[in-house]
Amino acid sequence: MNHILIIDDDVELAGLFAEYLRQEGFSVTIAHDGLTGLGLALTGQFALAVLDIMLPDIKGTRILARIREQSRLPVLMFTAKGDDVDRIIGLEAGADDYVPKPCTPRELVARIRAILRRSDTAGILSAQDGPITAGPLRIWSDKRKAFWFKQELELTSTEFELLQVLACQVGNVVSKNELSAKALGRPLGRFDRSIDVHMSSIRQKLGQQADGRSYIQTVRGKGYQLVRE
């Protein structure tokens, strides 16, 4: 499925992006207001939604929160260029990634393809060899499912990828650069806090160990480590 939903009130820009996406082989539907976009996003007809954080009728983060209540649809957010607050808020609300506006159509397509590629190709080996196991964590990559103490985790596509990378190297420190390359499909920018925000969300979903420590440890200056029980 390669049907992309664009939710953006900028008619000219959304049309430009849609035309470029269609030339790249995607089907595109555009919603110019948030409520219409929200209704479309929940239909299950789309592979990914591109959502502007600034909409006239309802904030993009509110739309994203409502999508996350009912759907794991991958969401790529448009954020203001250089506005770290918008980026962090969007990621905390459950966005899979962000792209700053203005951006080129080529960059937008690259980000979309990176997200879709993770969903399409992740876990081919584990699909053949069984689940990835790391203590109480079980990950079925082919089914895009992760269980923690036999309870299924509600993860975004990016959170799933990050946790899978850590699980494959349980007990070892994985650098942010490696996490970004494997889970986000792009190099980590100099001031990019995407990995940190996603890790914070994953930690909340895993809870704490009996001694109050997180199951995912930060190793300052190096990266993150899923602890081995």
Sequence and secondary structure as in RCSB ss.txt:
>XXXX:A:sequence
MNHILIIDDDVELAGLFAEYLRQEGFSVTIAHDGLTGLGLALTGQFALAVLDIMLPDIKGTRILARIREQSRLPV
LMFTAKGDDVDRIIGLEAGADDYVPKPCTPRELVARIRAILRRSDTAGILSAQDGPITAGPLRIWSDKRKAFWFK
QELELTSTEFELLQVLACQVGNVVSKNELSAKALGRPLGRFDRSIDVHMSSIRQKLGQQADGRSYIQTVRGKGYQ
LVRE
>XXXX:A:secstr
  EEEEE S HHHHHHHHHHHHHTT EEEEESSHHHHHHHHTTS  SEEEEES  SSS HHHHHHHHHHH    E
EEEEETT HHHHHHHHHTT SEEEEES  HHHHHHHHHHHHHHHHHTTHHHHHH  EEETTEEEETTTTEEEETT
EE    HHHHHHHHHHHHTTTSEEEHHHHIIIIISS   TT  HHHHHHHHHHHHH B TTS BSEEEETTTEEE
E   
